[in-house]
Amino acid sequence: MADTTIKISDEIRDRLRTLAEERGLSARAYVERMVAAIPTETERAERTAKAIAYVREQFGAEVDDAVLREGQAWRQAVAERRVGSRR
């Protein structure tokens, strides 16, 4: 395991510590868990390809470029909190 140093503001460092403590983790373990949970663009593309193949196989539905663009726009809107809500 390698040690890495990053420079962050005191405010963010304190927030990181608080978030980690609330979860019973060290700051290091919390950062590792968060980063491991975020897919890379390559991983997202692979997941998308698998999902499209599954839909085609299971439902016989054709997924064309227009449908993909619509889905990507919806996903972006959710990420930007323009649609959906947490209740």
Secondary structure as UniProt FT lines:
FT   HELIX           10..22
FT   TURN            23..24
FT   HELIX           27..37
FT   HELIX           41..59
FT   HELIX           65..79
FT   TURN            80..81
//
